[in-house]
Amino acid sequence: MRQLVSRLESDERPGQLVPGVGYTVYKVRLPNRAARRGKSGGFRIIYYAQLSDRAVLLTIYSKTDDTDISAAEIRRLVTEAER
């Protein structure tokens, strides 16, 4: 997690751009060392690159608990974060 924060502070945009959301939202995969499953069974971090100097964390979830997050749910989180 520290490496992700450091990369964001360096103005990088790690992860994959989430398609079909209508906002600049990225998904980052991080391993869950406790589960020993690597990135595929690890954590998902969804963040919104709102401005060039700020990224907003939208959600973190474990891939073992939730399979995916819908574009509609991401849009709802972005709308909530913009308030």
Buried (B, 14 or more C-beta within 10 A) or exposed (E): EEEBEEBBEEEEBBBEEBEEBEBBBBBBBBBBEEEEBEEEBBBBBBBBBBEEEEBBBBBEBBBEEEEEBEBEBBBEBBEEBEE
